[in-house]
Amino acid sequence: MLYANNIEKLLGLQGVEIKNTEEVNGKIILSVEMYKQKQFCPRCGVTTGNVHDYREQMIKDAPAFGKHFVIKLRKRRYHCSACGKHFAEKNDWLPRYHRMTNRLSAYVIDKLRETRTYASVSREVNLSITTVMRIFDLVNYSPQTLPEVIGIDEFKGNTGRDKYQCIITDIKNARVLDILPTRYKHELYSYFKGFERSNTTHFVSDMWDAYEDIARTFFKKATFIVDKYHYARQVFWAFESVRKEEQKKHCKDNRLLFKRSKRLLTKRYELLKPDEKKTVDYILCISDPLLHAHNLKEDFYNILKCKDRDTAKKMLSDWILYAQESEIPRFIECTNTFINWSDGILNSFTCSYTNGFTEGCNNKIKVLKRTAYGYRNFKRFRNRILHIFSDKNMQKSGAV
């Protein structure tokens, strides 16, 4: 027979004696009984050791060693001779009226830190999907205080309310702060006005008007930064648009060459191998618009190397003039965007903060949503995301 201290270590059950162990249909059934102790009457507080009767209860426990575990508990009911009340003995590992252990509930909640579906967890623990959901609904994350560096972005959630949900992160400490049901101004205003905001020094976002309005309204002392990835891709999108337009004008062989050389044309020219440079040179030789677009793209790469705001401002101004003189419609659209967002763009050259961590979190959220085929309940979706990123080590691994 196992000693009591070994039982506690192996099963996490306190004060129990194993009477029998058997395997039935792949399940391990442990017949246990609590060690007899005097109990306090919940009505009058008098101690009693009078056993009224015994009842058996089947209790589901956390799986172990690849097996489902069931505890068959022979439970005592005591009789208080002082007031006549009958009551069950105290049990720290089984909540009242429950048919599963605290450890099983904790096991379910821990497994849901992964981007797994409720169905896959339910199969592992031998519970229904609704029971797994009900256990997880006990988890709740309250809004936190605002950090020194805020990152904000949207992701496509489709939770039944709006197409896009909003994620707020602490970029400096790699933490997810909260998930909002929409990215619209009224929701953001309502959320941020309830916080102390004086400690925030930087606000990083993409080029969504509502984010800038929030930064200017609630974080007047903070530096507003447009994330480099979001404004840089405007140039790459413009270049891609020119490439697609130009390839349509050529013969079949050249069209295939334009299409298959997409990666080479987008990549920095100085990083290409000699044979790759020959391919790019040939394509640019037969397409003047693409040559101009390629030069604009390469010049923009040089702007991204700037280490200070003043140099970046001068180079960006020159680039905007050059792009406007090219008369390429997609690049002219790009320059208009840069002019409108110039302050936030130039601020990105004064510090190293980006929304890279936030984008990494969005990628993990996409995996969660894809494995579950979407979420209809926003509250549950929000708690699930915050639960996945609640472990700090996992948060740092989510950064890209």
C-alpha positions as a printed NumPy array, in Angstrom:
array([[  0.   ,   0.   ,   0.   ],
       [  1.286,   3.488,  -0.805],
       [  2.183,   5.81 ,   2.034],
       [  0.027,   8.919,   2.503],
       [  2.81 ,  11.35 ,   1.574],
       [  3.457,   9.43 ,  -1.683],
       [ -0.256,   9.579,  -2.505],
       [ -0.247,  13.343,  -2.082],
       [  2.754,  13.694,  -4.4  ],
       [  1.466,  11.297,  -7.055],
       [ -2.231,  12.184,  -7.112],
       [ -2.398,  15.56 ,  -5.436],
       [ -5.084,  14.22 ,  -3.07 ],
       [ -4.775,  15.117,   0.589],
       [ -5.861,  12.912,   3.475],
       [ -7.017,   9.899,   1.425],
       [ -6.402,   6.181,   1.603],
       [ -6.424,   4.111,  -1.598],
       [ -8.499,   0.992,  -1.062],
       [ -8.346,  -0.463,  -4.566],
       [ -7.103,   0.242,  -8.108],
       [ -8.558,  -1.251, -11.294],
       [ -8.67 ,  -0.546, -15.022],
       [-12.057,  -0.651, -16.73 ],
       [-12.47 ,   0.18 , -20.448],
       [ -9.197,   2.095, -20.523],
       [-10.005,   4.106, -17.388],
       [ -8.13 ,   3.852, -14.104],
       [-10.589,   3.697, -11.214],
       [ -9.206,   4.524,  -7.779],
       [-11.366,   3.481,  -4.833],
       [-10.489,   5.883,  -2.027],
       [-11.706,   6.901,   1.388],
       [-10.862,   9.957,   3.466],
       [ -9.051,   9.316,   6.729],
       [-11.606,   9.527,   9.503],
       [-11.385,  12.766,  11.454],
       [-13.665,  14.685,  13.745],
       [-15.69 ,  17.27 ,  11.847],
       [-17.113,  20.663,  12.742],
       [-20.872,  20.92 ,  12.351],
       [-21.585,  23.661,   9.771],
       [-24.746,  24.647,  11.68 ],
       [-23.688,  24.881,  15.331],
       [-19.893,  24.465,  15.194],
       [-19.74 ,  21.525,  17.602],
       [-17.178,  18.808,  16.756],
       [-18.473,  15.31 ,  16.151],
       [-17.116,  11.925,  15.126],
       [-20.49 ,  10.201,  14.712],
       [-20.816,   8.671,  11.222],
       [-24.407,   8.613,   9.975],
       [-23.843,   6.662,   6.739],
       [-21.605,   6.172,   3.682],
       [-22.28 ,   7.094,   0.047],
       [-20.243,   6.347,  -3.074],
       [-19.501,   9.113,  -5.555],
       [-17.758,   8.792,  -8.941],
       [-15.453,  11.759,  -9.544],
       [-13.525,  12.563, -12.719],
       [ -9.873,  13.458, -12.245],
       [ -7.141,  14.816, -14.518],
       [ -5.67 ,  12.29 , -16.987],
       [ -2.204,  10.883, -16.352],
       [  0.13 ,   8.432, -18.101],
       [ -2.175,   8.498, -21.138],
       [ -5.155,   7.223, -19.12 ],
       [ -8.385,   8.761, -17.872],
       [ -8.672,   8.668, -14.079],
       [-11.88 ,   8.24 , -12.08 ],
       [-11.989,   8.414,  -8.287],
       [-14.583,   6.278,  -6.54 ],
       [-14.951,   8.076,  -3.22 ],
       [-16.631,   6.35 ,  -0.271],
       [-17.903,   9.499,   1.364],
       [-19.01 ,   9.718,   4.987],
       [-21.971,  11.67 ,   6.247],
       [-21.744,  12.742,   9.861],
       [-24.452,  13.279,  12.469],
       [-24.297,  16.172,  14.915],
       [-25.766,  15.044,  18.227],
       [-26.03 ,  18.66 ,  19.385],
       [-28.339,  20.018,  16.669],
       [-29.253,  16.899,  14.687],
       [-27.809,  18.055,  11.356],
       [-26.44 ,  15.546,   8.841],
       [-23.499,  16.754,   6.732],
       [-20.739,  15.418,   4.467],
       [-17.11 ,  15.295,   5.581],
       [-14.846,  18.143,   4.51 ],
       [-12.909,  17.595,   1.28 ],
       [-10.374,  20.184,   0.06 ],
       [ -9.843,  18.713,  -3.428],
       [-13.53 ,  18.381,  -4.376],
       [-15.827,  21.444,  -4.414],
       [-19.326,  21.011,  -3.074],
       [-21.825,  19.532,  -5.568],
       [-19.023,  18.886,  -8.087],
       [-18.266,  15.63 ,  -9.867],
       [-14.748,  16.576, -10.928],
       [-11.664,  17.456,  -8.925],
       [-10.14 ,  20.918,  -8.641],
       [ -7.11 ,  19.441, -10.348],
       [ -9.138,  18.463, -13.418],
       [-10.535,  22.001, -13.702],
       [ -7.013,  23.422, -13.372],
       [ -5.771,  20.923, -15.983],
       [ -8.455,  22.05 , -18.464],
       [ -7.664,  25.721, -17.91 ],
       [ -3.949,  25.064, -18.354],
       [ -4.479,  23.135, -21.617],
       [ -6.492,  26.053, -22.979],
       [ -3.359,  28.218, -22.835],
       [ -2.468,  26.491, -26.097],
       [ -4.175,  27.341, -29.394],
       [ -6.321,  24.216, -29.11 ],
       [-10.037,  23.814, -29.645],
       [-12.463,  23.122, -26.826],
       [-13.324,  19.874, -28.611],
       [ -9.736,  18.579, -28.564],
       [ -9.376,  19.349, -24.848],
       [-12.748,  17.732, -24.11 ],
       [-11.591,  14.502, -25.775],
       [ -8.384,  14.496, -23.76 ],
       [-10.109,  14.914, -20.391],
       [-13.269,  12.901, -21.155],
       [-15.65 ,  15.812, -20.586],
       [-18.296,  17.322, -22.832],
       [-17.442,  20.409, -24.874],
       [-20.013,  22.468, -22.963],
       [-18.439,  21.429, -19.652],
       [-14.993,  22.482, -20.884],
       [-16.453,  25.836, -21.971],
       [-18.202,  26.229, -18.633],
       [-14.927,  25.608, -16.789],
       [-13.114,  28.153, -18.957],
       [-15.853,  30.748, -18.46 ],
       [-14.735,  30.92 , -14.822],
       [-11.556,  32.584, -16.131],
       [-11.771,  36.349, -16.391],
       [ -9.157,  39.012, -17.056],
       [ -9.806,  42.57 , -15.915],
       [ -8.366,  45.61 , -17.72 ],
       [ -4.86 ,  46.531, -16.566],
       [ -3.1  ,  49.831, -15.967],
       [ -1.66 ,  51.477, -19.061],
       [  2.081,  50.945, -19.693],
       [  4.877,  53.247, -20.765],
       [  4.744,  52.12 , -24.419],
       [  1.347,  51.233, -25.932],
       [  0.946,  49.247, -29.134],
       [ -2.435,  49.075, -30.833],
       [ -3.556,  47.175, -33.921],
       [ -6.571,  45.364, -35.337],
       [ -7.166,  41.802, -36.448],
       [-10.012,  40.136, -38.285],
       [-12.088,  38.411, -35.613],
       [-15.653,  38.125, -36.968],
       [-17.092,  37.445, -33.506],
       [-20.625,  38.423, -34.415],
       [-20.28 ,  42.125, -33.579],
       [-17.742,  43.729, -35.915],
       [-15.433,  42.445, -38.603],
       [-12.309,  43.703, -36.824],
       [-11.3  ,  43.533, -33.178],
       [ -8.615,  45.66 , -31.547],
       [ -5.575,  44.432, -29.601],
       [ -3.72 ,  46.629, -27.093],
       [ -0.22 ,  45.631, -25.989],
       [  2.613,  46.69 , -23.72 ],
       [  5.427,  46.734, -26.279],
       [  8.261,  47.366, -23.836],
       [  7.421,  44.399, -21.586],
       [  5.883,  42.161, -24.292],
       [  2.441,  41.794, -22.697],
       [ -1.068,  41.716, -24.131],
       [ -3.17 ,  44.214, -22.175],
       [ -6.644,  43.847, -23.609],
       [ -8.851,  42.981, -26.577],
       [-11.638,  45.362, -27.621],
       [-14.724,  44.355, -29.64 ],
       [-14.209,  47.031, -32.328],
       [-11.529,  49.377, -33.624],
       [-13.88 ,  52.339, -33.97 ],
       [-13.37 ,  55.681, -32.285],
       [-16.371,  55.583, -29.93 ],
       [-15.258,  52.244, -28.437],
       [-11.653,  53.422, -28.056],
       [-12.754,  56.707, -26.445],
       [-14.952,  54.861, -23.968],
       [-12.124,  52.479, -23.085],
       [ -9.174,  54.846, -22.654],
       [-10.993,  57.615, -20.767],
       [-11.249,  55.325, -17.734],
       [ -7.469,  55.005, -17.278],
       [ -4.669,  57.042, -15.762],
       [ -2.614,  57.945, -18.847],
       [  0.181,  60.21 , -17.628],
       [  2.787,  57.418, -17.511],
       [  2.517,  56.602, -21.231],
       [  5.421,  58.05 , -23.24 ],
       [  4.986,  56.347, -26.656],
       [  1.939,  55.285, -28.672],
       [  2.588,  52.969, -31.657],
       [ -0.043,  52.139, -34.287],
       [ -0.731,  51.75 , -37.979],
       [ -2.324,  54.442, -40.158],
       [ -5.926,  54.074, -38.972],
       [ -7.4  ,  57.537, -38.303],
       [ -9.088,  56.501, -35.056],
       [ -5.753,  55.471, -33.51 ],
       [ -4.161,  58.842, -34.229],
       [ -7.221,  60.626, -32.83 ],
       [ -6.935,  58.602, -29.627],
       [ -3.22 ,  59.384, -29.342],
       [ -3.759,  63.126, -29.88 ],
       [ -6.765,  63.265, -27.518],
       [ -5.742,  61.07 , -24.581],
       [ -1.943,  60.853, -24.86 ],
       [ -0.929,  64.43 , -25.637],
       [  2.436,  64.085, -23.889],
       [  3.253,  60.782, -25.599],
       [  5.146,  60.443, -28.883],
       [  2.874,  59.109, -31.623],
       [  4.708,  56.591, -33.847],
       [  3.535,  55.016, -37.089],
       [  4.859,  51.464, -37.214],
       [  7.596,  51.073, -39.86 ],
       [  6.15 ,  47.889, -41.299],
       [  2.812,  49.551, -42.006],
       [  4.14 ,  52.569, -43.879],
       [  6.938,  50.673, -45.641],
       [  4.501,  48.2  , -47.132],
       [  2.726,  51.09 , -48.874],
       [  5.831,  51.382, -51.072],
       [  6.028,  47.642, -51.664],
       [  2.33 ,  47.497, -52.549],
       [  2.831,  50.353, -55.015],
       [  5.797,  48.559, -56.574],
       [  3.819,  45.308, -56.829],
       [  0.984,  47.149, -58.533],
       [  3.381,  48.485, -61.186],
       [  4.912,  45.03 , -61.704],
       [  1.485,  43.464, -62.295],
       [  0.465,  46.227, -64.698],
       [  3.688,  45.946, -66.67 ],
       [  3.683,  42.162, -66.99 ],
       [  0.296,  42.335, -68.74 ],
       [  1.87 ,  44.377, -71.541],
       [  4.45 ,  41.744, -72.524],
       [  4.526,  38.444, -74.364],
       [  3.83 ,  35.161, -72.608],
       [  7.479,  34.335, -71.857],
       [  8.145,  37.754, -70.368],
       [  4.885,  37.667, -68.41 ],
       [  6.008,  34.424, -66.782],
       [  9.422,  35.951, -66.101],
       [  7.848,  39.003, -64.432],
       [  5.623,  36.774, -62.315],
       [  8.289,  34.284, -61.267],
       [ 10.738,  37.077, -60.432],
       [  8.447,  38.755, -57.899],
       [ 10.721,  37.902, -54.963],
       [ 13.86 ,  39.037, -56.797],
       [ 12.322,  42.347, -57.816],
       [ 11.118,  43.077, -54.281],
       [ 14.357,  42.076, -52.591],
       [ 17.079,  44.67 , -52.022],
       [ 19.22 ,  44.81 , -55.16 ],
       [ 22.498,  44.79 , -53.218],
       [ 21.531,  41.479, -51.584],
       [ 20.977,  39.652, -54.88 ],
       [ 23.399,  37.077, -56.247],
       [ 25.139,  37.855, -59.592],
       [ 22.812,  35.616, -61.641],
       [ 19.771,  37.115, -59.884],
       [ 20.984,  40.627, -60.686],
       [ 21.198,  39.685, -64.373],
       [ 17.561,  38.577, -64.331],
       [ 16.431,  41.777, -62.614],
       [ 18.541,  43.935, -64.955],
       [ 16.936,  42.313, -68.004],
       [ 13.392,  42.897, -66.667],
       [ 14.134,  46.537, -65.816],
       [ 15.71 ,  47.021, -69.252],
       [ 12.472,  46.114, -71.049],
       [ 10.143,  48.124, -68.772],
       [ 10.818,  51.81 , -68.057],
       [  7.886,  52.224, -65.6  ],
       [  9.107,  49.23 , -63.613],
       [ 12.651,  50.654, -63.684],
       [ 11.399,  53.928, -62.157],
       [  9.352,  51.997, -59.59 ],
       [ 12.345,  49.825, -58.735],
       [ 14.543,  52.901, -58.216],
       [ 11.905,  54.386, -55.914],
       [ 11.739,  51.153, -53.97 ],
       [ 15.531,  50.983, -53.581],
       [ 15.735,  54.635, -52.52 ],
       [ 13.082,  53.985, -49.906],
       [ 15.129,  51.108, -48.49 ],
       [ 17.912,  53.657, -47.955],
       [ 15.535,  55.938, -46.039],
       [ 14.75 ,  53.074, -43.655],
       [ 18.456,  52.963, -42.729],
       [ 18.354,  56.484, -41.276],
       [ 19.273,  56.76 , -37.604],
       [ 17.823,  60.21 , -36.85 ],
       [ 14.713,  62.229, -37.634],
       [ 16.403,  65.152, -39.437],
       [ 18.199,  62.952, -41.966],
       [ 15.052,  60.899, -42.516],
       [ 12.998,  64.072, -43.021],
       [ 15.363,  65.368, -45.713],
       [ 15.561,  62.025, -47.535],
       [ 11.802,  61.421, -47.305],
       [ 11.051,  64.905, -48.704],
       [ 13.379,  64.26 , -51.644],
       [ 11.816,  60.83 , -52.181],
       [  8.294,  62.3  , -52.227],
       [  9.302,  64.824, -54.91 ],
       [ 10.963,  62.1  , -56.975],
       [  7.89 ,  59.848, -56.655],
       [  5.534,  62.653, -57.688],
       [  7.696,  63.465, -60.717],
       [  7.544,  59.808, -61.792],
       [  3.811,  60.28 , -62.496],
       [  3.175,  56.673, -61.442],
       [ -0.373,  56.782, -59.952],
       [  0.212,  54.196, -57.197],
       [  3.358,  55.978, -56.007],
       [  1.593,  59.349, -56.056],
       [ -1.061,  57.813, -53.77 ],
       [  1.779,  56.609, -51.574],
       [  3.281,  60.11 , -51.309],
       [ -0.095,  61.563, -50.287],
       [ -0.269,  59.008, -47.484],
       [  3.255,  59.87 , -46.334],
       [  2.488,  63.596, -46.322],
       [ -0.653,  63.064, -44.226],
       [  1.176,  60.858, -41.716],
       [  4.605,  62.504, -41.862],
       [  4.874,  63.326, -38.142],
       [  4.172,  59.769, -36.972],
       [  6.419,  58.324, -39.694],
       [  9.359,  60.574, -38.81 ],
       [  8.918,  59.78 , -35.106],
       [  9.69 ,  56.144, -35.942],
       [ 13.295,  57.221, -36.603],
       [ 13.723,  58.678, -33.107],
       [ 13.243,  55.402, -31.201],
       [ 13.297,  51.654, -31.79 ],
       [  9.704,  50.854, -30.797],
       [  7.641,  48.999, -33.414],
       [  4.477,  46.929, -33.421],
       [  6.426,  43.736, -34.129],
       [  5.29 ,  42.102, -30.892],
       [  1.677,  43.105, -31.569],
       [  1.818,  41.646, -35.088],
       [  3.272,  38.445, -33.657],
       [  0.326,  38.214, -31.274],
       [ -2.052,  38.727, -34.193],
       [ -0.465,  35.776, -35.983],
       [ -1.071,  33.553, -32.972],
       [ -4.669,  34.795, -32.724],
       [ -5.161,  33.822, -36.376],
       [ -4.028,  30.283, -35.527],
       [ -6.471,  30.16 , -32.602],
       [ -9.337,  31.381, -34.768],
       [ -8.488,  29.008, -37.62 ],
       [ -8.327,  25.902, -35.412],
       [-11.682,  26.785, -33.845],
       [-13.321,  27.809, -37.162],
       [-14.031,  31.22 , -35.625],
       [-15.635,  32.481, -32.414],
       [-19.158,  33.838, -31.993],
       [-18.897,  34.825, -28.329],
       [-16.633,  37.887, -28.013],
       [-16.257,  37.671, -24.223],
       [-15.05 ,  34.081, -24.452],
       [-12.8  ,  34.954, -27.415],
       [-11.264,  37.858, -25.484],
       [-10.63 ,  35.771, -22.375],
       [ -9.145,  32.975, -24.465],
       [ -6.668,  35.348, -26.122],
       [ -5.674,  36.953, -22.822],
       [ -5.366,  33.498, -21.252],
       [ -3.029,  32.279, -24.003],
       [ -0.785,  35.306, -23.53 ],
       [ -1.085,  35.452, -19.735],
       [  2.193,  33.578, -19.275],
       [  5.062,  36.035, -19.744],
       [  7.427,  33.507, -21.311],
       [  4.773,  32.601, -23.883],
       [  4.221,  36.279, -24.625],
       [  7.882,  36.785, -25.458],
       [  7.873,  33.744, -27.712],
       [  4.938,  35.307, -29.605],
       [  6.985,  38.279, -30.697],
       [  8.364,  38.33 , -34.226]])
